[in-house]
């Protein structure tokens, strides 16, 4: 906001109608100022800017006269939020603070618009950077996992996927002594089906659907490509942190070897799906897969996300999980119990407001205690 204020109040007009501000400081401070200009361009406050280098620590930034237009801010933000896969209702909720911005303070709409922009940027970019580090660590641990290093690389970069039992014979995992008996890495034979799976994955990562998820999981299992599909999904999340398809495949396949790590992907996918405005039935596969990995994982999601906190929502969760895993599954029973607790809580609040049957509170507390036990 300091940069926006400086542009609005301290900029000077040049001979050609352009305006400018002069900024001095360290390289980091100058880069930070320019980074702020880029964000102001994203919301439509500035249309463009150019840099005049006066000295190593002194620059002059030129730009057209800034515009403060809520309509422009809203149009730019709506386009950006749509690109990050938010649904229409979710976008409208996020834009509401901008519509309530003060008309008497010219910088208030700018601040509200920047907050909306940066909230979504940090929601998506920060997890992508964490994912990048996670993937680097996983590659470094290939030897401990007894996973051929080229299986990882080919899974990410090749136009066909290597089988789970692929061994290149030319890395420190395949030959720890590095006394290689072959002149080069073994290249797996090209087959049509793994190439088709790669093409389908590219589409699926952009357009999530439960039917395609089931088909891809089945194909990966039947063709012995589970490792490759999992690795490709994990690395896709480095550059696209909102892909529900990548979250689901990474979670479902990772969960087969490490339930806790698989659950992390599914929880992140569930959180992102709720931000995008998906309904309970649309995220049913995520919830059921979490339940399959352990009822505790499903329970933590239900308790952590307010959109899943009401009785109706928890009842829907139970129905989705029960439909996929069966009535006797522990995760389905847990979802039913949490729905019952919420119903009792809502009933207790109602009768307390009405001034009748206060003893329901003690019944609720005893039920909660028994469930925790």
DRENMARTOR-959676 format. One line per 10 residues: their letters; for each residue x, y, z of C-alpha. Coordinates in Angstrom, 1 decimal, always signed. Last residue first. Layout:
N
a = X/Y/Z  ... $
***
This chain:
373
xxxxxxxxxx = -13.0/-42.3/+24.4  -13.6/-39.2/+22.3  -17.0/-40.7/+21.3  -17.9/-41.4/+24.9  -17.0/-37.8/+25.9  -19.1/-36.4/+23.1  -22.1/-38.4/+24.2  -21.7/-37.4/+27.9  -21.4/-33.7/+26.8  -24.6/-34.0/+24.7 $
xxxxxxxxxx = -26.5/-35.6/+27.5  -25.3/-32.9/+29.9  -26.5/-30.2/+27.5  -29.9/-31.9/+27.0  -30.5/-31.3/+30.7  -31.5/-27.7/+29.8  -34.9/-29.0/+28.8  -36.7/-25.8/+28.0  -35.7/-22.1/+27.8  -36.5/-21.5/+24.1 $
xxxxxxxxxx = -32.9/-20.4/+23.5  -31.7/-23.4/+25.4  -34.0/-25.6/+23.4  -32.4/-24.3/+20.1  -28.8/-24.5/+21.3  -29.4/-28.1/+22.5  -31.0/-29.1/+19.2  -28.0/-27.7/+17.3  -25.6/-29.6/+19.5  -27.7/-32.8/+19.2 $
xxxxxxxxxx = -27.6/-32.5/+15.5  -23.8/-31.9/+15.6  -23.3/-35.0/+17.7  -25.4/-37.0/+15.3  -23.4/-35.8/+12.3  -20.2/-36.7/+14.1  -21.6/-40.2/+14.8  -22.6/-40.7/+11.2  -19.2/-39.6/+10.0  -17.5/-42.0/+12.4 $
xxxxxxxxxx = -19.8/-44.8/+11.3  -18.8/-44.2/+7.7  -15.1/-44.1/+8.6  -15.4/-47.3/+10.5  -16.9/-49.2/+7.5  -20.1/-51.0/+8.4  -22.4/-48.9/+6.2  -20.4/-49.4/+3.1  -17.3/-47.8/+1.5  -18.6/-45.9/-1.5 $
xxxxxxxxxx = -22.2/-45.2/-0.6  -21.4/-45.0/+3.2  -18.8/-42.3/+2.4  -21.2/-40.2/+0.4  -24.1/-40.7/+2.8  -21.9/-39.9/+5.8  -20.6/-36.7/+4.1  -24.2/-35.7/+3.4  -25.0/-36.1/+7.1  -22.0/-34.0/+7.9 $
xxxxxxxxxx = -23.3/-31.3/+5.6  -26.8/-31.4/+7.0  -25.5/-31.3/+10.6  -23.2/-28.4/+10.0  -19.4/-28.5/+10.2  -18.4/-29.4/+6.6  -18.3/-25.7/+5.4  -16.5/-25.0/+8.8  -13.5/-27.1/+7.8  -11.2/-28.6/+10.6 $
xxxxxxxxxx = -13.6/-30.9/+12.3  -14.7/-32.7/+9.2  -11.2/-32.9/+7.9  -9.9/-34.4/+11.2  -12.6/-37.0/+11.1  -11.7/-38.2/+7.6  -8.1/-38.7/+8.6  -9.1/-40.4/+11.9  -11.3/-42.8/+9.9  -8.2/-44.3/+8.2 $
xxxxxxxxxx = -6.9/-44.5/+4.7  -10.3/-45.7/+3.4  -11.9/-42.7/+5.2  -9.6/-40.3/+3.4  -10.5/-42.1/+0.1  -14.2/-41.6/+0.9  -13.8/-37.9/+1.6  -11.8/-37.3/-1.6  -14.3/-39.3/-3.6  -17.2/-37.3/-2.1 $
xxxxxxxxxx = -15.8/-34.0/-3.2  -18.6/-33.4/-5.7  -21.2/-34.7/-3.3  -20.1/-32.3/-0.6  -20.4/-29.3/-3.0  -17.5/-27.6/-4.8  -16.9/-23.9/-4.1  -13.3/-23.6/-5.3  -12.3/-23.0/-1.7  -14.0/-26.3/-0.7 $
xxxxxxxxxx = -12.1/-28.0/-3.5  -8.8/-26.5/-2.2  -9.4/-27.8/+1.3  -10.4/-31.3/+0.0  -7.3/-31.4/-2.2  -5.1/-30.4/+0.7  -6.7/-33.1/+2.8  -6.2/-35.7/+0.0  -2.6/-34.8/-0.3  -2.0/-35.0/+3.4 $
xxxxxxxxxx = -3.9/-38.3/+3.6  -1.4/-39.9/+1.1  +1.4/-38.9/+3.5  -0.3/-40.5/+6.5  -1.3/-43.6/+4.5  +2.2/-44.4/+3.2  +2.5/-47.1/+0.5  -1.1/-47.3/-0.6  -1.7/-43.7/+0.5  +0.7/-42.4/-2.1 $
xxxxxxxxxx = -1.6/-43.8/-4.8  -4.8/-42.2/-3.4  -3.2/-39.0/-2.4  -1.2/-38.3/-5.6  -4.2/-39.3/-7.7  -6.6/-37.0/-5.7  -4.3/-34.0/-5.5  -3.4/-34.2/-9.2  -7.1/-34.3/-10.2  -7.9/-31.5/-7.8 $
xxxxxxxxxx = -5.4/-29.2/-9.6  -5.1/-26.0/-7.6  -1.3/-26.0/-7.0  -0.3/-26.1/-10.6  +3.4/-25.8/-11.1  +4.7/-28.0/-8.3  +1.5/-29.9/-8.2  +2.4/-31.5/-11.5  +5.4/-33.1/-9.7  +3.1/-35.0/-7.3 $
xxxxxxxxxx = +0.8/-36.2/-10.1  +3.7/-37.4/-12.2  +5.2/-39.3/-9.3  +1.8/-41.0/-8.5  +1.2/-41.9/-12.1  +4.8/-43.4/-12.4  +4.5/-45.4/-9.1  +1.1/-46.8/-10.1  +2.1/-47.9/-13.6  +1.8/-51.7/-13.2 $
xxxxxxxxxx = -0.6/-51.9/-16.2  -3.6/-53.1/-14.1  -2.9/-50.6/-11.2  -2.4/-47.6/-13.4  -5.4/-48.5/-15.5  -7.7/-48.9/-12.5  -6.5/-45.6/-11.0  -7.0/-43.8/-14.3  -10.5/-45.2/-14.8  -11.6/-44.3/-11.2 $
xxxxxxxxxx = -10.3/-40.8/-11.6  -12.0/-40.4/-15.0  -15.3/-41.3/-13.4  -14.8/-39.0/-10.4  -14.1/-35.9/-12.6  -11.3/-33.3/-12.5  -10.7/-31.1/-15.5  -7.1/-29.7/-15.8  -5.3/-32.6/-14.2  -7.6/-34.9/-16.1 $
xxxxxxxxxx = -6.6/-33.6/-19.5  -2.9/-34.0/-18.9  -3.5/-37.4/-17.3  -5.4/-38.6/-20.4  -2.5/-37.8/-22.6  -0.1/-39.7/-20.2  -2.5/-42.6/-20.1  -2.5/-42.8/-23.9  +1.3/-43.0/-23.9  +1.2/-45.8/-21.3 $
xxxxxxxxxx = -1.3/-47.7/-23.6  +0.7/-47.4/-26.9  +3.9/-49.1/-25.8  +7.5/-48.0/-26.2  +10.1/-50.4/-24.8  +11.9/-49.3/-21.6  +15.3/-47.7/-22.1  +18.1/-49.3/-20.1  +20.7/-46.8/-19.0  +24.1/-47.0/-20.6 $
xxxxxxxxxx = +27.1/-49.2/-21.3  +26.0/-52.0/-19.1  +27.9/-53.7/-16.3  +28.1/-50.6/-14.1  +30.5/-50.6/-11.2  +28.7/-47.8/-9.4  +28.9/-49.9/-6.3  +25.2/-49.1/-5.5  +24.0/-50.5/-8.9  +20.3/-50.0/-9.4 $
xxxxxxxxxx = +20.1/-47.3/-6.7  +23.3/-45.6/-7.7  +22.2/-45.3/-11.3  +22.8/-47.2/-14.6  +20.8/-50.5/-14.4  +17.7/-48.5/-15.5  +15.3/-50.6/-13.4  +11.6/-50.5/-14.2  +9.4/-52.6/-11.8  +6.7/-49.9/-11.5 $
xxxxxxxxxx = +6.4/-49.6/-15.3  +7.7/-46.5/-17.1  +5.2/-43.9/-18.3  +5.2/-42.5/-21.8  +5.8/-38.9/-23.0  +8.8/-38.8/-20.7  +9.4/-35.9/-18.2  +8.0/-36.8/-14.8  +7.7/-40.5/-14.8  +11.0/-40.7/-16.8 $
xxxxxxxxxx = +12.8/-38.8/-14.0  +11.4/-40.9/-11.1  +12.0/-44.2/-12.9  +15.4/-42.8/-13.7  +16.3/-42.7/-10.1  +15.3/-46.3/-9.6  +13.3/-46.6/-6.3  +14.8/-48.6/-3.5  +12.9/-46.2/-1.1  +16.1/-45.5/+0.8 $
xxxxxxxxxx = +18.0/-45.1/-2.5  +15.3/-42.8/-3.9  +15.5/-40.6/-0.8  +17.0/-37.6/-2.7  +14.1/-37.8/-5.1  +11.6/-37.7/-2.2  +13.5/-34.7/-0.8  +13.3/-32.8/-4.1  +9.6/-33.6/-4.4  +8.9/-32.2/-0.9 $
xxxxxxxxxx = +10.9/-29.1/-1.7  +8.8/-28.5/-4.8  +5.6/-29.3/-2.9  +6.5/-26.6/-0.4  +6.9/-24.1/-3.2  +3.6/-25.1/-4.7  +1.9/-24.8/-1.3  +3.1/-21.2/-1.1  +1.9/-20.3/-4.6  -1.7/-21.3/-4.3 $
xxxxxxxxxx = -3.1/-19.9/-1.1  -0.5/-17.1/-1.2  -1.8/-15.9/-4.6  -5.4/-16.2/-3.4  -4.9/-14.0/-0.4  -2.7/-11.7/-2.5  -5.4/-10.8/-5.0  -8.2/-10.3/-2.4  -5.9/-8.2/-0.3  -4.8/-6.2/-3.3 $
xxxxxxxxxx = -8.4/-5.4/-4.2  -9.2/-4.3/-0.7  -6.2/-2.1/-0.5  -6.9/-0.5/-3.9  -10.6/+0.0/-2.9  -9.4/+1.8/+0.3  -6.8/+4.0/-1.4  -9.4/+6.6/-2.7  -10.9/+7.0/+0.8  -14.3/+8.6/+0.7 $
xxxxxxxxxx = -16.0/+5.8/-1.4  -15.1/+3.3/+1.3  -14.9/-0.3/+0.1  -18.0/-2.4/+0.4  -17.9/-3.7/-3.1  -14.2/-4.7/-2.6  -15.2/-6.6/+0.6  -17.7/-8.7/-1.5  -15.2/-9.8/-4.1  -14.3/-13.0/-2.2 $
xxxxxxxxxx = -17.9/-14.0/-1.8  -18.6/-13.5/-5.5  -15.6/-15.6/-6.4  -16.7/-18.5/-4.2  -20.2/-18.4/-5.8  -18.8/-18.4/-9.3  -16.3/-21.3/-8.7  -12.6/-20.8/-8.1  -10.4/-22.5/-10.6  -7.2/-20.3/-10.3 $
xxxxxxxxxx = -8.0/-18.8/-13.7  -11.4/-17.8/-12.4  -9.8/-15.9/-9.6  -7.7/-14.0/-12.0  -10.6/-13.1/-14.4  -12.7/-12.0/-11.4  -9.9/-10.0/-10.0  -9.4/-8.1/-13.3  -13.1/-7.4/-13.7  -13.5/-6.3/-10.0 $
xxxxxxxxxx = -10.5/-4.0/-10.1  -11.8/-2.4/-13.3  -15.3/-1.9/-11.8  -13.8/-0.6/-8.6  -12.0/+2.1/-10.7  -9.0/+3.9/-9.3  -6.9/+4.6/-12.3  -3.2/+5.6/-12.3  -1.9/+8.2/-14.7  +0.4/+6.4/-17.2 $
xxxxxxxxxx = +3.7/+5.0/-15.8  +7.4/+5.9/-15.4  +9.7/+4.5/-12.7  +12.9/+6.4/-12.0  +15.7/+4.4/-10.5  +18.5/+5.0/-7.9  +20.9/+2.4/-6.4  +23.1/+1.5/-9.4  +22.4/+4.9/-11.0  +19.7/+6.7/-13.0 $
xxxxxxxxxx = +18.2/+3.5/-14.4  +14.9/+4.4/-16.1  +12.2/+1.8/-15.6  +8.9/+1.4/-17.5  +5.4/+1.0/-16.3  +2.1/-0.4/-17.5  -1.7/-0.2/-17.0  -1.6/+0.7/-13.4  -4.5/+0.4/-10.9  -5.8/-2.5/-13.0 $
xxxxxxxxxx = -5.6/-5.3/-10.3  -2.7/-7.1/-11.9  -0.9/-3.8/-12.7  -0.8/-3.0/-8.9  +0.7/-6.5/-8.4  +3.4/-5.7/-10.9  +4.1/-2.3/-9.3  +4.6/-4.0/-6.0  +7.3/-6.2/-7.5  +9.0/-3.1/-8.7 $
xxxxxxxxxx = +9.1/-1.7/-5.2  +10.4/-5.0/-3.8  +13.1/-5.0/-6.5  +14.2/-1.5/-5.5  +14.3/-2.5/-1.8  +16.3/-5.7/-2.5  +18.8/-3.8/-4.7  +19.3/-1.3/-1.9  +17.7/+2.2/-1.9  +16.5/+5.0/-4.1 $
xxxxxxxxxx = +13.1/+5.6/-5.8  +12.1/+8.3/-8.2  +8.5/+8.5/-9.1  +7.0/+9.2/-12.6  +4.0/+10.3/-14.5  +3.4/+10.3/-18.2  +1.9/+13.3/-19.8  +4.7/+13.7/-22.3  +6.7/+16.3/-20.4  +6.6/+14.4/-17.1 $
xxxxxxxxxx = +4.1/+14.6/-14.3  +5.2/+13.9/-10.8  +4.3/+11.1/-8.4  +4.0/+11.8/-4.7  +0.3/+11.4/-3.9  -1.0/+8.5/-6.0  +2.2/+6.8/-6.8  +3.5/+7.1/-3.3  +0.2/+5.9/-1.9  +0.2/+2.8/-4.2 $
xxx = +3.8/+2.0/-3.2  +3.0/+2.3/+0.5  +0.0/+0.0/+0.0 $
***
